[in-house]
Structures are given as C-alpha cells and as structure tokens.
Amino acid sequence: MLQRIVFPVRALCLSPLALLFISFATWAKPVASGLAISDTTAATADSAVVQKNKLVLTATLGNRMSFLGRTSAAKTPFVFTDLTYKTKQGLWLAAATYQVFGSGSTIDQAELAAGVDFTVAKKVTNSLNYTKFFFASDSVLVNASTSNMLSASSSLDWQYVYSSLTYGYIFGQSNDHLLILSNSRCMPLTALLPSIKGLYIEPKVSIAAGTQHFATTYSQTVNNPVKGGAGPGKKPPIGGGGTTTKTTTTTSSTGLQIMNYEFNLALLYLRGRFTFEPYARYAVPVNLLPDDTSKASPFFGSHLYYTF
C-alpha cells in the first residue's frame, strides 16, 4: 500500500549525478509507496537539469506483502504495476494495482493517487498527496480496512545521509495516524566495478510509529455438528450435516507507538530508459496487538521501471 506516502525523492542517489527521473509506488511501495511503509519510493532529477513531463511504468515482483511489518497468515507473493505521470511543475497522477498469486481475485488491491512535489530550499524537497485504495471483497491483506490516505513528507539531503520524515493520515473504515523516519544513501559502485556503468547501491534504515485501528481483524470458521447426528445408515442433511458460524473479532490500539523497524538494501542498474532494482529488506514489527502473529521477516523482490 503505502507506497505513495514516500513519493518525494531519491534525489541523493540520482540528483548529484543528474542521471534521470524514476518513480515507483510501493507501499511495496511499496509506502511506502512509503510507509512501506512498502514497499514503495520515487526519485526526481536534480533541479539544475531541465525538467520535463515524465511518464513512468513500474512493475514489481515480491515474495510477500506487508504493511508496517505486519503480514497476514496467508502467503501473499504478488505482482505490482504502476503508471505515474508527473509534470515538470511537480504535479503527478498515478494508478496502481496489486495481484496476489493464488488469491482467486483478478486484482486484490488498486490505488489512485494525486500529489505535488516541491522544493523550498536547495536540499529540501516536500511532497503532498492523496491516495484512494480499493480492495477485493475477500482480501487477505492486513491493510484491507484502509480506504483513503493523506500524506505529507519532507526530505533533506545531508550530503552523506538522505533523511525523510513522512506523516500519513488514514481515514475511511479506520482512522490512523502514521509517522515514518527514514535515512538512506545511494552510492555509485564505479570504484568497485569500473567496467559496469550505471550501477548503484542504496542502504536504508527506517522507523515507523502510529496507531493501529487498521489491525487486527481475523476470522475463525467453526463447523457446528447437527444435534443428535444423522444416525447409523442415514444420509446427512443437505448442506453437509452442520452449520457454519463465522466470528470476526477486531482489536485496535489508539495510542501512538513504535510499530516497525526496517532495514533495506537495494541495487539499481540504469540502462537507457530502463532501471532494474532488486531489493532485500528485513522488517521487525513491534508493539503487536494481541491477535497479531506477525514476526520479524525478510522480504525479497525486484522493481523494473521504464521512462517514456
């Protein structure tokens, strides 16, 4: 989901070199889009470079979906697609879909988003955006109760570290406040591999805090046998001989708490209009609600971007 929430910049990776514009959603965004708060981020070219309107297509393949480190009990390997159009003035529109393999749904999650990125100082970039979420009726995703999100972020390039602070407000079926701080640095690998041009590495560490009305909803199905049974030699009643009761329990946390620590390592390979980015991240969810069985887990995947 959240990948729009961290839409601003990966400027430290590309801006100093004035290479190109990259955009991807996340809450692979991942979020993550920001919140990642993701599983998703974005990048813009340096302000010294002539800005142009950009259309970016993103495809992501991942082993499991998560929301602030929280995962569903079901396995959720997924494919994510995103199309983002950004004007040279900083306005952008995006549409994205997630499909979980084996879920039975054509589309498990869809997003429509709009926002603006703007610079207030040479090394400070801000972003404001709104995202509308749509989920399949039988979605197994942890964040399936989220409907809308407003987010604002500010990013600062410290030269050696690129820091981003993001605030997100989720509203609709559940109302939550989220706060994410991330620190990263994208570095060229030309010194180690001079024969390979356009290769970069980006380590990132982030911490997320928030409320947890969006979680934890779980369902248990209990088969209740027919009283007295069908009897020897008798056919069971139509319907299988019992009734099915579905009980749904929801718990939430209203206080602002640390929710997730995340460590991410990505490689970026730039080749013409294409950018390939395999990644690995390790999420450590904390302050879990009583019924949440999420635990520290590794996540793997890759992004492929094409800029028209």
Order of alpha helices (4+ residues) and beta strands (2+ residues): alpha-beta-beta-beta-beta-beta-beta-beta-beta-beta-beta-beta-beta-beta-beta-beta-beta-beta
